[in-house]
């Protein structure tokens, strides 16, 4: 009778992986106690292991749900927008920002990408000067970037200067007109001359276009997996007081009409767009 009960309990308890521990098997085979005691122990063990299985199953389900959610979201590393190396000069953490007189951000690139991606909405993409170029306008409530485009007046025209400039060593230098920032600030506080920008204009290039221009310029840039998967690269950021695009400077439009090997994008110059740019920029200038 005792051996029969032992056999029944052992078969019952060992029928599941959760119940087939060596300790339990040894207890059943070597137990000298009464069938009633053994039955109580077996029943208690079953309840104990049943509780553990339910808890383990619940935990596993939660883990699977969390994993599935992360997969559905494309993983935490997935981004729609990444700052392209061409735009690194606009972040103070990069050495190249020291010689850049445009909008420079004290916020880190990582923080900037996190914020702009949290606000990304494909429906907010605005057309640029070519199919591969888009704009996104964001309220500037997360940086201290100041305006760097000012109207030309009799009070500030003394600070206008010109120079030949290339944005990198491979671009063709072109003649530019600009305000000298130091001359504008003589005897004045920065806040008196340059208000904090209300908006940021993020200028985006498609991943395909960025790769084409890099290849044409002979630049074999290495991108991480996150950057490779991002459909848009931020190539420039303008701090401004309106939520729409300022016309491209005429000289930039002319340079873009050059081949990619000269730092352009190969987009044909459109006279109407050029004249629109002229009407705006004849009375305005960038601050450098």
PyMOL commands that set and color helices and strands:
alter all, ss='L'
color gray80, all
select helices_A, chain A and resi 2-13+17-19+22-30+35-72+85-90+95-99+109-118+122-124+157-159+181-184+190-193+207-216+225-229+250-256+260-262+271-281
alter helices_A, ss='H'
color red, helices_A
select strands_A, chain A and resi 81-83+126-127+133-139+149-151+160-165+174-179+199-206+232-240+284-287
alter strands_A, ss='S'
color yellow, strands_A
deselect
rebuild
show_as cartoon
